[in-house]
């Protein structure tokens, strides 16, 4: 899975729009139900890109930790 930089993230948001970009980038991390809930949360609140990117990095770390633990067994 590719880790996007903040510049990549802002560019994708600029080209595709915030909602589409979030769906595209977070689809690798979240399963579909969680992704839909996360997108609804973004629609209700006007969250800036830095906050969304921080959430992306946090979820990336959690997923990588889970995969490393799983690969040990």
Chimera marker file (.cmm) of the C-alpha trace (Angstrom):
<marker_set name="trace">
<marker id="1" x="0.000" y="0.000" z="0.000" r="1" g="1" b="0" radius="0.5"/>
<marker id="2" x="1.338" y="3.408" z="-0.965" r="1" g="1" b="0" radius="0.5"/>
<marker id="3" x="1.791" y="6.046" z="1.699" r="1" g="1" b="0" radius="0.5"/>
<marker id="4" x="0.753" y="9.430" z="0.317" r="1" g="1" b="0" radius="0.5"/>
<marker id="5" x="2.564" y="12.620" z="1.265" r="1" g="1" b="0" radius="0.5"/>
<marker id="6" x="0.577" y="15.666" z="2.317" r="1" g="1" b="0" radius="0.5"/>
<marker id="7" x="1.343" y="17.295" z="-1.037" r="1" g="1" b="0" radius="0.5"/>
<marker id="8" x="0.004" y="14.229" z="-2.882" r="1" g="1" b="0" radius="0.5"/>
<marker id="9" x="-3.056" y="14.281" z="-0.680" r="1" g="1" b="0" radius="0.5"/>
<marker id="10" x="-3.817" y="17.969" z="-1.275" r="1" g="1" b="0" radius="0.5"/>
<marker id="11" x="-3.272" y="17.557" z="-5.022" r="1" g="1" b="0" radius="0.5"/>
<marker id="12" x="-5.689" y="14.620" z="-5.197" r="1" g="1" b="0" radius="0.5"/>
<marker id="13" x="-8.241" y="16.627" z="-3.204" r="1" g="1" b="0" radius="0.5"/>
<marker id="14" x="-7.792" y="19.557" z="-5.580" r="1" g="1" b="0" radius="0.5"/>
<marker id="15" x="-8.254" y="17.424" z="-8.706" r="1" g="1" b="0" radius="0.5"/>
<marker id="16" x="-10.998" y="15.055" z="-7.548" r="1" g="1" b="0" radius="0.5"/>
<marker id="17" x="-12.705" y="17.039" z="-4.808" r="1" g="1" b="0" radius="0.5"/>
<marker id="18" x="-12.405" y="16.380" z="-1.107" r="1" g="1" b="0" radius="0.5"/>
<marker id="19" x="-15.055" y="13.650" z="-0.837" r="1" g="1" b="0" radius="0.5"/>
<marker id="20" x="-13.865" y="11.643" z="-3.844" r="1" g="1" b="0" radius="0.5"/>
<marker id="21" x="-10.246" y="11.938" z="-2.782" r="1" g="1" b="0" radius="0.5"/>
<marker id="22" x="-11.012" y="10.754" z="0.735" r="1" g="1" b="0" radius="0.5"/>
<marker id="23" x="-12.979" y="7.788" z="-0.619" r="1" g="1" b="0" radius="0.5"/>
<marker id="24" x="-10.141" y="6.883" z="-2.969" r="1" g="1" b="0" radius="0.5"/>
<marker id="25" x="-7.329" y="7.167" z="-0.441" r="1" g="1" b="0" radius="0.5"/>
<marker id="26" x="-9.107" y="5.688" z="2.575" r="1" g="1" b="0" radius="0.5"/>
<marker id="27" x="-10.569" y="2.750" z="0.614" r="1" g="1" b="0" radius="0.5"/>
<marker id="28" x="-7.258" y="0.939" z="1.108" r="1" g="1" b="0" radius="0.5"/>
<marker id="29" x="-7.504" y="1.355" z="4.879" r="1" g="1" b="0" radius="0.5"/>
<marker id="30" x="-11.179" y="1.173" z="5.831" r="1" g="1" b="0" radius="0.5"/>
<marker id="31" x="-13.694" y="-1.497" z="4.983" r="1" g="1" b="0" radius="0.5"/>
<marker id="32" x="-16.758" y="-0.189" z="3.135" r="1" g="1" b="0" radius="0.5"/>
<marker id="33" x="-19.046" y="0.389" z="6.149" r="1" g="1" b="0" radius="0.5"/>
<marker id="34" x="-16.404" y="2.330" z="8.056" r="1" g="1" b="0" radius="0.5"/>
<marker id="35" x="-15.510" y="4.296" z="4.938" r="1" g="1" b="0" radius="0.5"/>
<marker id="36" x="-19.123" y="5.376" z="4.416" r="1" g="1" b="0" radius="0.5"/>
<marker id="37" x="-19.419" y="6.411" z="8.066" r="1" g="1" b="0" radius="0.5"/>
<marker id="38" x="-16.167" y="8.364" z="7.862" r="1" g="1" b="0" radius="0.5"/>
<marker id="39" x="-17.324" y="10.170" z="4.709" r="1" g="1" b="0" radius="0.5"/>
<marker id="40" x="-20.620" y="11.090" z="6.390" r="1" g="1" b="0" radius="0.5"/>
<marker id="41" x="-18.660" y="12.511" z="9.316" r="1" g="1" b="0" radius="0.5"/>
<marker id="42" x="-16.671" y="14.632" z="6.875" r="1" g="1" b="0" radius="0.5"/>
<marker id="43" x="-19.826" y="15.925" z="5.211" r="1" g="1" b="0" radius="0.5"/>
<marker id="44" x="-21.393" y="16.977" z="8.513" r="1" g="1" b="0" radius="0.5"/>
<marker id="45" x="-18.303" y="18.805" z="9.707" r="1" g="1" b="0" radius="0.5"/>
<marker id="46" x="-16.157" y="21.086" z="7.637" r="1" g="1" b="0" radius="0.5"/>
<marker id="47" x="-12.818" y="19.441" z="8.408" r="1" g="1" b="0" radius="0.5"/>
<marker id="48" x="-9.619" y="20.859" z="6.958" r="1" g="1" b="0" radius="0.5"/>
<marker id="49" x="-7.184" y="18.779" z="4.920" r="1" g="1" b="0" radius="0.5"/>
<marker id="50" x="-4.531" y="18.658" z="7.651" r="1" g="1" b="0" radius="0.5"/>
<marker id="51" x="-6.970" y="16.970" z="10.035" r="1" g="1" b="0" radius="0.5"/>
<marker id="52" x="-8.009" y="14.460" z="7.384" r="1" g="1" b="0" radius="0.5"/>
<marker id="53" x="-4.369" y="13.745" z="6.545" r="1" g="1" b="0" radius="0.5"/>
<marker id="54" x="-3.543" y="13.221" z="10.231" r="1" g="1" b="0" radius="0.5"/>
<marker id="55" x="-6.384" y="10.690" z="10.429" r="1" g="1" b="0" radius="0.5"/>
<marker id="56" x="-4.980" y="8.979" z="7.335" r="1" g="1" b="0" radius="0.5"/>
<marker id="57" x="-1.524" y="8.680" z="8.917" r="1" g="1" b="0" radius="0.5"/>
<marker id="58" x="-2.984" y="7.377" z="12.183" r="1" g="1" b="0" radius="0.5"/>
<marker id="59" x="-5.005" y="4.718" z="10.375" r="1" g="1" b="0" radius="0.5"/>
<marker id="60" x="-1.985" y="3.814" z="8.246" r="1" g="1" b="0" radius="0.5"/>
<marker id="61" x="0.064" y="3.128" z="11.400" r="1" g="1" b="0" radius="0.5"/>
<marker id="62" x="-2.715" y="1.049" z="12.955" r="1" g="1" b="0" radius="0.5"/>
<marker id="63" x="-3.133" y="-1.044" z="9.808" r="1" g="1" b="0" radius="0.5"/>
<marker id="64" x="0.616" y="-1.608" z="9.444" r="1" g="1" b="0" radius="0.5"/>
<marker id="65" x="0.922" y="-2.683" z="13.089" r="1" g="1" b="0" radius="0.5"/>
<marker id="66" x="-1.955" y="-5.118" z="12.627" r="1" g="1" b="0" radius="0.5"/>
<marker id="67" x="-0.407" y="-6.597" z="9.477" r="1" g="1" b="0" radius="0.5"/>
<marker id="68" x="2.969" y="-7.029" z="11.169" r="1" g="1" b="0" radius="0.5"/>
<marker id="69" x="1.422" y="-8.830" z="14.139" r="1" g="1" b="0" radius="0.5"/>
<marker id="70" x="-0.590" y="-11.016" z="11.809" r="1" g="1" b="0" radius="0.5"/>
<marker id="71" x="2.425" y="-11.941" z="9.681" r="1" g="1" b="0" radius="0.5"/>
<marker id="72" x="4.312" y="-13.200" z="12.735" r="1" g="1" b="0" radius="0.5"/>
<marker id="73" x="1.835" y="-16.016" z="13.218" r="1" g="1" b="0" radius="0.5"/>
<link id1="1" id2="2" r="1" g="1" b="0" radius="0.2"/>
<link id1="2" id2="3" r="1" g="1" b="0" radius="0.2"/>
<link id1="3" id2="4" r="1" g="1" b="0" radius="0.2"/>
<link id1="4" id2="5" r="1" g="1" b="0" radius="0.2"/>
<link id1="5" id2="6" r="1" g="1" b="0" radius="0.2"/>
<link id1="6" id2="7" r="1" g="1" b="0" radius="0.2"/>
<link id1="7" id2="8" r="1" g="1" b="0" radius="0.2"/>
<link id1="8" id2="9" r="1" g="1" b="0" radius="0.2"/>
<link id1="9" id2="10" r="1" g="1" b="0" radius="0.2"/>
<link id1="10" id2="11" r="1" g="1" b="0" radius="0.2"/>
<link id1="11" id2="12" r="1" g="1" b="0" radius="0.2"/>
<link id1="12" id2="13" r="1" g="1" b="0" radius="0.2"/>
<link id1="13" id2="14" r="1" g="1" b="0" radius="0.2"/>
<link id1="14" id2="15" r="1" g="1" b="0" radius="0.2"/>
<link id1="15" id2="16" r="1" g="1" b="0" radius="0.2"/>
<link id1="16" id2="17" r="1" g="1" b="0" radius="0.2"/>
<link id1="17" id2="18" r="1" g="1" b="0" radius="0.2"/>
<link id1="18" id2="19" r="1" g="1" b="0" radius="0.2"/>
<link id1="19" id2="20" r="1" g="1" b="0" radius="0.2"/>
<link id1="20" id2="21" r="1" g="1" b="0" radius="0.2"/>
<link id1="21" id2="22" r="1" g="1" b="0" radius="0.2"/>
<link id1="22" id2="23" r="1" g="1" b="0" radius="0.2"/>
<link id1="23" id2="24" r="1" g="1" b="0" radius="0.2"/>
<link id1="24" id2="25" r="1" g="1" b="0" radius="0.2"/>
<link id1="25" id2="26" r="1" g="1" b="0" radius="0.2"/>
<link id1="26" id2="27" r="1" g="1" b="0" radius="0.2"/>
<link id1="27" id2="28" r="1" g="1" b="0" radius="0.2"/>
<link id1="28" id2="29" r="1" g="1" b="0" radius="0.2"/>
<link id1="29" id2="30" r="1" g="1" b="0" radius="0.2"/>
<link id1="30" id2="31" r="1" g="1" b="0" radius="0.2"/>
<link id1="31" id2="32" r="1" g="1" b="0" radius="0.2"/>
<link id1="32" id2="33" r="1" g="1" b="0" radius="0.2"/>
<link id1="33" id2="34" r="1" g="1" b="0" radius="0.2"/>
<link id1="34" id2="35" r="1" g="1" b="0" radius="0.2"/>
<link id1="35" id2="36" r="1" g="1" b="0" radius="0.2"/>
<link id1="36" id2="37" r="1" g="1" b="0" radius="0.2"/>
<link id1="37" id2="38" r="1" g="1" b="0" radius="0.2"/>
<link id1="38" id2="39" r="1" g="1" b="0" radius="0.2"/>
<link id1="39" id2="40" r="1" g="1" b="0" radius="0.2"/>
<link id1="40" id2="41" r="1" g="1" b="0" radius="0.2"/>
<link id1="41" id2="42" r="1" g="1" b="0" radius="0.2"/>
<link id1="42" id2="43" r="1" g="1" b="0" radius="0.2"/>
<link id1="43" id2="44" r="1" g="1" b="0" radius="0.2"/>
<link id1="44" id2="45" r="1" g="1" b="0" radius="0.2"/>
<link id1="45" id2="46" r="1" g="1" b="0" radius="0.2"/>
<link id1="46" id2="47" r="1" g="1" b="0" radius="0.2"/>
<link id1="47" id2="48" r="1" g="1" b="0" radius="0.2"/>
<link id1="48" id2="49" r="1" g="1" b="0" radius="0.2"/>
<link id1="49" id2="50" r="1" g="1" b="0" radius="0.2"/>
<link id1="50" id2="51" r="1" g="1" b="0" radius="0.2"/>
<link id1="51" id2="52" r="1" g="1" b="0" radius="0.2"/>
<link id1="52" id2="53" r="1" g="1" b="0" radius="0.2"/>
<link id1="53" id2="54" r="1" g="1" b="0" radius="0.2"/>
<link id1="54" id2="55" r="1" g="1" b="0" radius="0.2"/>
<link id1="55" id2="56" r="1" g="1" b="0" radius="0.2"/>
<link id1="56" id2="57" r="1" g="1" b="0" radius="0.2"/>
<link id1="57" id2="58" r="1" g="1" b="0" radius="0.2"/>
<link id1="58" id2="59" r="1" g="1" b="0" radius="0.2"/>
<link id1="59" id2="60" r="1" g="1" b="0" radius="0.2"/>
<link id1="60" id2="61" r="1" g="1" b="0" radius="0.2"/>
<link id1="61" id2="62" r="1" g="1" b="0" radius="0.2"/>
<link id1="62" id2="63" r="1" g="1" b="0" radius="0.2"/>
<link id1="63" id2="64" r="1" g="1" b="0" radius="0.2"/>
<link id1="64" id2="65" r="1" g="1" b="0" radius="0.2"/>
<link id1="65" id2="66" r="1" g="1" b="0" radius="0.2"/>
<link id1="66" id2="67" r="1" g="1" b="0" radius="0.2"/>
<link id1="67" id2="68" r="1" g="1" b="0" radius="0.2"/>
<link id1="68" id2="69" r="1" g="1" b="0" radius="0.2"/>
<link id1="69" id2="70" r="1" g="1" b="0" radius="0.2"/>
<link id1="70" id2="71" r="1" g="1" b="0" radius="0.2"/>
<link id1="71" id2="72" r="1" g="1" b="0" radius="0.2"/>
<link id1="72" id2="73" r="1" g="1" b="0" radius="0.2"/>
</marker_set>
